[in-house]
Amino acid sequence: MTGNGIPPELEFADDDPDPRRERRQRRTRFVAWVVIGALILTGGGATVFALLFG
């Protein structure tokens, strides 16, 4: 142990890149942007329809 309470086998566990984690983060970001875009489009569409047919 290094004095900080973390076992040596887990001390540098976050240092190696995990391709699954990176892929998951990329997919999460993509889904978030799609949701944001859909909210903007549907919100904007609802506003346009309200102004036209109001």
N, C-alpha and C positions, 0 to 999 in steps of 0.2 A: 504494500500500500504506500501511497505517496503522502499520507497525512491529511488528505481531504475527504476521506471516507468512501472514495470510489475504488472498487476493486481494479487491479491492474489490467485485467482482461477487458474491462469496460471503459477504461480511461480514455482511449482514443477511438471509441466506437463510431463517433460521428465524422471522423476524418476521411474515411473511404467513401467515394461517391457511390450511391446506390442508384442504378439506372431505373429501377422501378419507382423510386421516390421522385426522381426527376420527371419521369413520364407522367406520374400521377399529378404532380404540381402543374405541369404543362396542360394536362387535360382539365384540371380544375380551373385554371386561368381561362382556357378557351370557353368552357361552359359558362363561367361568370360573365365573360364579354358577350356571349350570345344572349344570355338573360338580360343584361343591361341594354343591349341593342333592341331586343324584343320589347322591353318595357318602354323604351323611348319611342319606338315606332308605334306601338299600340296607344300609348299616351298621346302622342302627337296626332295619330289618326283620329282618336276620340275627340280631341280638341278641334280638329278640322271639321269633322262631321257635326259637332255641336255648333260651330260657327256657321256652317252652311245651312243646316236644317233646323237650327236652334229654336 
